[in-house]
Amino acid sequence: MPQVEAAGLQINYDVQGEGDPLLLIPYLGADHACFAFQLPAYAEHFSCIAVDLPGSGESEKPPGPYATDTYADQVAAFMAAAGIERAHVAGVSLGAGVATHLAARHPDRVRSLSLHSCWDRTDAYLRAIVESWRSLARGLPTVADVVIQGIFPFCFTPGMYNDQPDFVQGLVDFVRSRPAQPLEAFLAQSDAVLAHDASGVLARITAPTQITFGAHDICTSTRFAEPLQGGIAGSELVVFDDLSHAALHEDAETFNRATLDFLLRRQD
């Protein structure tokens, strides 16, 4: 797996496919492999660069706290170091928060912007959810246990748990197979979620933008649709009626169809 030094840190990433660059930014507690269900479809059309944010995967794990705007600057430095002049940028959850700041702070780097399960700024409800995950993290043996026991139920619908137990177990096994995230790094990443506020920079985003939500998501629910779509001129909104926070996993076919439609319309 390639690595580059950027912003004084070693950053790990994966590249699959050929075509216009598509930068994929993962969510809290995850590494680049969180896009495993998207890469077969995306890589048919794009050179997909999936990055491990500092604090996750095989990237360096500096002391926290982390912040989404700092992450955005680190990702911009990563792009420069990896020779990626400009890219389509897609992020999920924490990764979407980072992508928002990237598009606002480094507009010359972003060809199009895809924000999945995003939010403009952390409200009291989201704060309460994340604080509960942090409490679990301090008491459970591993961060993987936190993801599986504490975060998964907020990411998927009851129907998936009840009707697809083998699929749920496959996701559990997948999480446990990935590089272990240290507790301190998980807490530092969650600091970035708690402190996230991009509400004041949305108007600076000029890249064509798609915003998606799962209708059953309660973490970053459609309560954030209006401020995001209203703040980013010309942005497109998609709501997945039957899905929750992790639509990219629960129904990859539906998610990929809608997101690829946007991306392909934004190719040069």
N, C-alpha and C positions, 0 to 999 in steps of 0.2 A: 504494500500500500504506500503510495507516495506521500512525502511530507515536504513542507517548505517552512522556512523561518519568516515570520511576518509579525510586525509589532513586537519584536523581541521574544516571540513564542514559537515553538514548534507546532505546526498545525497539520493534522492528518486529513486526508481526503481520498475519495474514490472517483474514478472516471469511467464511464461506460457510454458507448454509442458515439456517433459522429453527427456533425451538423452544427447549428448555432449553439453557443454555450448556454446551458441551463443550470443555474446554481441552486442547489437544494439545501435548505437550512433546517435542521431538525428541532424537535421540541424538547422540553424539560426532561432530563434524565436519559436522553437517547443519543445514539451516535448516528453516523451517516446511513446505517442499515435500516433506519426507520422508513426509508423510501423503497424498500425491497419490492413492495407490491406495485409501485409506480414505474420502476426502471424498465421492465420489459416493454411497456408501452411507450414511455417517454424516449427511450434510447433508440427507437426506430426512426426518430425524427431529430433528435438533439444530442449534442455532446453533454451528458449529464455529469455535473461535478457536485458530488454530495460531500459536505464538509462535516468534520467533527468540531463543534464549537470548543474553544478552550474550556477545560473543566470536564470534558466528556470524551468517550472513546479512547483513541490513542493520541489525542492532542495533549499538549502540556496543560497542567492544572495549577495555575498560579493561585496564591491566596485570594480569597474574596474580600468584600462582596463584589459581585459582577453587576453590570448594568446593560440594558439593551442598547443604549446609544454607544457605549464603549465597545460592546460586541460588534456593532455596525462598523465602527472604525477599524476594528481588527479584521473583519471580513473584507473590507475595502483593501486593507493592506495585504491580506491573503490573495485577493484577486490580482493585485499588482505583482506580487512575488511569483504567482503561478502563471503569469503571462496572460491573464484573462482581462482584456481591455474593457469589455462590456458584455453583459449577459442578461438573459431573462432570469428573474429571481423569484423563487417560490419558497415560502416558509410556512410552517405549521405551528400554531400556538406560540410558544416562546420564539420559535424561528420566524413566525410572522411578525412578532414585535420587533425583532432584530431587522427584518427586511424592511419594515416601515421606516425605521430610522436610516437604514442604508439608502433608500430611495430619496429621503429628504435631505440627507447630509452629503450624499455622493451621487447626485442625479446623473452624472455622465457615465456612471458604471452600470446603470439599470436600464435595460431595453424594454422590459415589461415587468410588471409586479403582480404576483399571485399571493394573496393573503388568505390563509385557510385557518379557521377557528381563531380569528384575530380579535383584538380589542384595542381601543384607543388609549385608555388608561385604567389602572386597576381600581375597582370600586370596593366597597366594604364587603360585599358578598364574595367576590373572587378572593379577596384577602383572607376571609374566614376559611375558605376551602384550602388555600395554599398553606395557611398556618396549621391546619389539621394534618396535612401531609408532612410538614416539618416536624410536628410532634411525633408522628408515627416513625419518621426516619430516625429519630433519636432513640427509639425503643426497639426497633426491629433489627434483625441481624445484618441485613444488607439493603442497599438501595433497590435492588431488584425486588425484594419483598415489599417495599413501599409502593413501587410501581404496580405490582400485581394485586396487592391487597387493598391499597388505598387509592391509587390513581385510576386503574382500569375501570372500576364501577362508574366513574364520572365520564369515561371516554366512550362507553358502549351502551347500547340499548338493552333493556331487560330481555327483549326477544332474542338477541344474540346469545345471551347467557343461557336462556331456557331452551332454545331450539338448536343451538350449534355448540354443544359442549366440547366436541372434538376440536372445533376451530378455536375455541377459547383456550383449550389446553395447548394447542399448537402455538398460540401467541405467548402463553406462559413460558413454554420451552424456549421460544425464540428469545425472549427477554433474558432468560437465564444463560443463554449461550453467548451473549455479547460481553465485551470487556466490562468488568465491574467498575462502577463509578464510586469513588470514595465518598463517605458521608459529607466531609467538608466541602467537596465540590458540588454535591447536590444542594446543600444549603446555600452555597454561594450563587448557584444558578437560580434557585428559588428567590433569592434576594432580588435578582434582576426582574423576576415576574412581579414581585411585590412593589417594586419601585417604578415599574414601567409607566410612562406618561408620554405619549406621542401626540396628544391632542393639540398642542401648539404648533406642530410642524406639518400636519397633514396637508395644509394648503400649499406647501412647498413641493409636494410630489407631482411631477409632471408625466411620469411614465404611465402608459396604459395599464389599468389596474383591474384585476378580478378579485372580488371578495366572496368567500364562501363560508356558510355555516351549516351545521346540522340542526334541524328543527328541534331535536330532543336534547341538545346540548344545554346544560345549566351552568357550566363554568364560564365559557365565553359564548353566551347565548345571543340570539338575535337582538337582545337589548343593545348590543354594540353596533348593529347594522346602520342605524341612522347616523350616529356621529362619524363613523368611518366613511360611509358612502357620501354623506353630506360634506365631509371635509376634503375628500379626494375627488377633484373635478373629473367628471366623465367616467367614473368607476362603474363597473358592472357587478351586480349582486346575484348570487346563486344560493338558494336554500335547499338542502337535501331533506325532503319531507320525512323520511323514515330513518334518519341517521342522527348520530350524536357528535361528540367532540372529535373522535378519531374516525371520521368518515373515510379517510384514505385506507384504513384497514378493514373496517366492517363491510364495506361494499366497494372494493377497489374498482370494479368495472364501471359502476355509476360515477364514482369520483373521477376516474381517469378520462371517461368520455367527456365530462363537462369541462375539466381543466385542460385537456388537450385541445378541445375545440377553441378555447381562448388562446392558448399558446400558438397554435398553428395559424390563427388569424393575425398574429403579431410577428410572424417570421418576416425577415427582410426579403 
